[in-house]
Amino acid sequence: MSDLRTLAEQARACAHAPYSQFHVGVAIETLDGQCFSGANMENASYPEGWCAETSALAHMQMASPGARLARVYVLGQGEGFLTPCGGCRQRLAEFGDADTQVVCANLAGQEKSFTLGQLLPAAFDLDPT
Ligand SMILES: [Zn+2]
């Protein structure tokens, strides 16, 4: 997991957050062991910004189309644990499943682990079974 933390720290340093000063870095590992990362990207037109998870997923899909998520590492700031927003939980569900591990970490090095199924039970699915 320390490799993912390092990647998330490096990504977080690249966040573009001049409006909120809220820097987020995310690292993801695919089922076949590839790692990617991303940071949040704000915009002067606030709704046009996007989350770190979105950046990381785009990097993954562009480099390795069809890859599936094994683990996600979310590094926020503050003393609590930053969990993915609702929209990103659905984005992660597009490339993961209920067992995908989502580790939420703070700058002090504390981590709290969830499964994607815990964070987004009953995810939207075009073909529900
Ligand atoms: Zn989000």
py3Dmol code that shows the C-alpha trace and the ligand (Angstrom):
import py3Dmol

protein = """\
ATOM      1  CA  MET A   1       0.000   0.000   0.000  1.00  0.00           C
ATOM      2  CA  SER A   2       2.952   2.339   0.575  1.00  0.00           C
ATOM      3  CA  ASP A   3       3.586   2.476  -3.173  1.00  0.00           C
ATOM      4  CA  LEU A   4       0.050   3.706  -3.717  1.00  0.00           C
ATOM      5  CA  ARG A   5       0.486   6.277  -0.956  1.00  0.00           C
ATOM      6  CA  THR A   6       3.649   7.583  -2.596  1.00  0.00           C
ATOM      7  CA  LEU A   7       1.861   7.860  -5.929  1.00  0.00           C
ATOM      8  CA  ALA A   8      -1.068   9.643  -4.279  1.00  0.00           C
ATOM      9  CA  GLU A   9       1.297  12.075  -2.556  1.00  0.00           C
ATOM     10  CA  GLN A  10       3.017  12.846  -5.850  1.00  0.00           C
ATOM     11  CA  ALA A  11      -0.317  13.328  -7.581  1.00  0.00           C
ATOM     12  CA  ARG A  12      -1.637  15.520  -4.779  1.00  0.00           C
ATOM     13  CA  ALA A  13       1.341  17.816  -5.272  1.00  0.00           C
ATOM     14  CA  CYS A  14       0.085  18.376  -8.831  1.00  0.00           C
ATOM     15  CA  ALA A  15      -3.478  19.284  -7.857  1.00  0.00           C
ATOM     16  CA  HIS A  16      -4.824  22.464  -9.402  1.00  0.00           C
ATOM     17  CA  ALA A  17      -6.843  23.885  -6.513  1.00  0.00           C
ATOM     18  CA  PRO A  18      -6.275  27.654  -6.431  1.00  0.00           C
ATOM     19  CA  TYR A  19      -9.864  28.359  -5.339  1.00  0.00           C
ATOM     20  CA  SER A  20     -10.443  25.891  -2.522  1.00  0.00           C
ATOM     21  CA  GLN A  21      -6.832  25.125  -1.575  1.00  0.00           C
ATOM     22  CA  PHE A  22      -8.177  21.606  -1.106  1.00  0.00           C
ATOM     23  CA  HIS A  23      -5.605  19.312  -2.653  1.00  0.00           C
ATOM     24  CA  VAL A  24      -6.456  15.683  -3.291  1.00  0.00           C
ATOM     25  CA  GLY A  25      -4.338  12.889  -4.744  1.00  0.00           C
ATOM     26  CA  VAL A  26      -5.592   9.478  -5.779  1.00  0.00           C
ATOM     27  CA  ALA A  27      -3.661   6.394  -6.809  1.00  0.00           C
ATOM     28  CA  ILE A  28      -5.231   3.273  -8.247  1.00  0.00           C
ATOM     29  CA  GLU A  29      -3.971  -0.231  -8.842  1.00  0.00           C
ATOM     30  CA  THR A  30      -5.513  -2.457 -11.458  1.00  0.00           C
ATOM     31  CA  LEU A  31      -6.207  -6.168 -11.094  1.00  0.00           C
ATOM     32  CA  ASP A  32      -3.113  -6.874 -13.208  1.00  0.00           C
ATOM     33  CA  GLY A  33      -0.880  -4.672 -11.065  1.00  0.00           C
ATOM     34  CA  GLN A  34      -0.660  -1.450 -13.054  1.00  0.00           C
ATOM     35  CA  CYS A  35      -0.737   1.794 -11.087  1.00  0.00           C
ATOM     36  CA  PHE A  36      -2.038   5.197 -12.080  1.00  0.00           C
ATOM     37  CA  SER A  37      -2.703   8.440 -10.279  1.00  0.00           C
ATOM     38  CA  GLY A  38      -4.548  11.715 -10.569  1.00  0.00           C
ATOM     39  CA  ALA A  39      -5.295  14.964  -8.798  1.00  0.00           C
ATOM     40  CA  ASN A  40      -8.256  17.312  -8.584  1.00  0.00           C
ATOM     41  CA  MET A  41      -8.436  20.023 -11.233  1.00  0.00           C
ATOM     42  CA  GLU A  42     -10.410  23.144 -10.376  1.00  0.00           C
ATOM     43  CA  ASN A  43     -11.600  25.766 -12.803  1.00  0.00           C
ATOM     44  CA  ALA A  44     -12.566  29.430 -12.476  1.00  0.00           C
ATOM     45  CA  SER A  45     -15.954  28.256 -13.671  1.00  0.00           C
ATOM     46  CA  TYR A  46     -16.362  26.108 -10.574  1.00  0.00           C
ATOM     47  CA  PRO A  47     -18.635  23.351 -11.934  1.00  0.00           C
ATOM     48  CA  GLU A  48     -16.095  22.613 -14.686  1.00  0.00           C
ATOM     49  CA  GLY A  49     -13.518  21.282 -12.246  1.00  0.00           C
ATOM     50  CA  TRP A  50     -13.198  17.594 -11.507  1.00  0.00           C
ATOM     51  CA  CYS A  51     -12.077  15.252  -8.776  1.00  0.00           C
ATOM     52  CA  ALA A  52      -8.799  13.375  -8.378  1.00  0.00           C
ATOM     53  CA  GLU A  53     -10.525  10.033  -8.922  1.00  0.00           C
ATOM     54  CA  THR A  54     -11.685  11.223 -12.335  1.00  0.00           C
ATOM     55  CA  SER A  55      -8.136  12.151 -13.332  1.00  0.00           C
ATOM     56  CA  ALA A  56      -6.763   8.802 -12.181  1.00  0.00           C
ATOM     57  CA  LEU A  57      -9.446   6.797 -13.969  1.00  0.00           C
ATOM     58  CA  ALA A  58      -8.837   8.721 -17.189  1.00  0.00           C
ATOM     59  CA  HIS A  59      -5.119   7.974 -16.977  1.00  0.00           C
ATOM     60  CA  MET A  60      -5.891   4.294 -16.432  1.00  0.00           C
ATOM     61  CA  GLN A  61      -8.356   3.971 -19.280  1.00  0.00           C
ATOM     62  CA  MET A  62      -6.137   5.851 -21.741  1.00  0.00           C
ATOM     63  CA  ALA A  63      -3.064   3.744 -20.926  1.00  0.00           C
ATOM     64  CA  SER A  64      -4.789   0.411 -20.463  1.00  0.00           C
ATOM     65  CA  PRO A  65      -8.264   0.235 -21.998  1.00  0.00           C
ATOM     66  CA  GLY A  66     -10.456  -2.251 -20.222  1.00  0.00           C
ATOM     67  CA  ALA A  67      -8.394  -2.372 -17.035  1.00  0.00           C
ATOM     68  CA  ARG A  68     -10.277  -3.115 -13.841  1.00  0.00           C
ATOM     69  CA  LEU A  69      -9.702  -1.709 -10.368  1.00  0.00           C
ATOM     70  CA  ALA A  70      -8.256  -3.678  -7.496  1.00  0.00           C
ATOM     71  CA  ARG A  71      -7.416  -0.868  -5.087  1.00  0.00           C
ATOM     72  CA  VAL A  72      -7.961   2.854  -4.759  1.00  0.00           C
ATOM     73  CA  TYR A  73      -5.991   5.129  -2.423  1.00  0.00           C
ATOM     74  CA  VAL A  74      -7.483   8.543  -1.650  1.00  0.00           C
ATOM     75  CA  LEU A  75      -5.252  11.105   0.064  1.00  0.00           C
ATOM     76  CA  GLY A  76      -6.943  14.221   1.363  1.00  0.00           C
ATOM     77  CA  GLN A  77      -6.059  16.818   3.923  1.00  0.00           C
ATOM     78  CA  GLY A  78      -7.187  17.522   7.449  1.00  0.00           C
ATOM     79  CA  GLU A  79      -7.416  15.108  10.331  1.00  0.00           C
ATOM     80  CA  GLY A  80     -10.326  13.061   9.033  1.00  0.00           C
ATOM     81  CA  PHE A  81     -10.578  10.598   6.204  1.00  0.00           C
ATOM     82  CA  LEU A  82     -11.617  11.996   2.855  1.00  0.00           C
ATOM     83  CA  THR A  83     -13.929   9.551   1.142  1.00  0.00           C
ATOM     84  CA  PRO A  84     -14.781   9.767  -2.571  1.00  0.00           C
ATOM     85  CA  CYS A  85     -17.760  12.001  -3.366  1.00  0.00           C
ATOM     86  CA  GLY A  86     -20.970  10.415  -4.554  1.00  0.00           C
ATOM     87  CA  GLY A  87     -20.212  10.987  -8.217  1.00  0.00           C
ATOM     88  CA  CYS A  88     -16.760   9.449  -7.910  1.00  0.00           C
ATOM     89  CA  ARG A  89     -18.157   6.415  -6.133  1.00  0.00           C
ATOM     90  CA  GLN A  90     -20.240   5.774  -9.235  1.00  0.00           C
ATOM     91  CA  ARG A  91     -17.210   6.458 -11.477  1.00  0.00           C
ATOM     92  CA  LEU A  92     -15.168   3.942  -9.500  1.00  0.00           C
ATOM     93  CA  ALA A  93     -18.014   1.423  -9.779  1.00  0.00           C
ATOM     94  CA  GLU A  94     -17.727   1.677 -13.579  1.00  0.00           C
ATOM     95  CA  PHE A  95     -14.252   0.120 -13.383  1.00  0.00           C
ATOM     96  CA  GLY A  96     -14.436  -1.826 -10.113  1.00  0.00           C
ATOM     97  CA  ASP A  97     -16.867  -3.967  -8.184  1.00  0.00           C
ATOM     98  CA  ALA A  98     -18.293  -4.283  -4.695  1.00  0.00           C
ATOM     99  CA  ASP A  99     -15.036  -5.847  -3.447  1.00  0.00           C
ATOM    100  CA  THR A 100     -12.725  -3.114  -4.758  1.00  0.00           C
ATOM    101  CA  GLN A 101     -10.706  -1.798  -1.835  1.00  0.00           C
ATOM    102  CA  VAL A 102     -10.871   1.943  -1.195  1.00  0.00           C
ATOM    103  CA  VAL A 103      -8.322   3.231   1.306  1.00  0.00           C
ATOM    104  CA  CYS A 104      -8.910   6.752   2.580  1.00  0.00           C
ATOM    105  CA  ALA A 105      -5.879   8.410   4.141  1.00  0.00           C
ATOM    106  CA  ASN A 106      -4.937  11.664   5.781  1.00  0.00           C
ATOM    107  CA  LEU A 107      -1.667  13.551   5.819  1.00  0.00           C
ATOM    108  CA  ALA A 108      -0.790  12.153   9.259  1.00  0.00           C
ATOM    109  CA  GLY A 109      -0.504   8.715   7.686  1.00  0.00           C
ATOM    110  CA  GLN A 110      -3.688   7.266   9.158  1.00  0.00           C
ATOM    111  CA  GLU A 111      -5.767   5.091   6.857  1.00  0.00           C
ATOM    112  CA  LYS A 112      -9.307   3.788   6.877  1.00  0.00           C
ATOM    113  CA  SER A 113     -10.282   1.034   4.481  1.00  0.00           C
ATOM    114  CA  PHE A 114     -13.645   0.425   2.846  1.00  0.00           C
ATOM    115  CA  THR A 115     -14.941  -1.718   0.054  1.00  0.00           C
ATOM    116  CA  LEU A 116     -16.634   0.024  -2.830  1.00  0.00           C
ATOM    117  CA  GLY A 117     -19.735  -1.958  -1.908  1.00  0.00           C
ATOM    118  CA  GLN A 118     -19.731  -0.282   1.504  1.00  0.00           C
ATOM    119  CA  LEU A 119     -19.325   3.178  -0.019  1.00  0.00           C
ATOM    120  CA  LEU A 120     -21.863   2.676  -2.799  1.00  0.00           C
ATOM    121  CA  PRO A 121     -24.355  -0.083  -2.123  1.00  0.00           C
ATOM    122  CA  ALA A 122     -26.797  -0.618  -4.956  1.00  0.00           C
ATOM    123  CA  ALA A 123     -24.677   1.245  -7.505  1.00  0.00           C
ATOM    124  CA  PHE A 124     -26.433   2.340 -10.671  1.00  0.00           C
ATOM    125  CA  ASP A 125     -26.233  -0.377 -13.324  1.00  0.00           C
ATOM    126  CA  LEU A 126     -27.756  -0.256 -16.791  1.00  0.00           C
ATOM    127  CA  ASP A 127     -28.257  -4.004 -16.636  1.00  0.00           C
ATOM    128  CA  PRO A 128     -29.289  -4.796 -13.057  1.00  0.00           C
ATOM    129  CA  THR A 129     -29.462  -8.445 -12.157  1.00  0.00           C
TER     130      THR A 129
END
"""
ligand_1 = """\
1
ZN
Zn -15.471 13.161 -6.648
"""
view = py3Dmol.view(width=600, height=400)
view.addModel(protein, "pdb")
view.setStyle({"model": 0}, {"cartoon": {"style": "trace"}})
view.addModel(ligand_1, "xyz")
view.setStyle({"model": 1}, {"stick": {}})
view.zoomTo()
view.show()
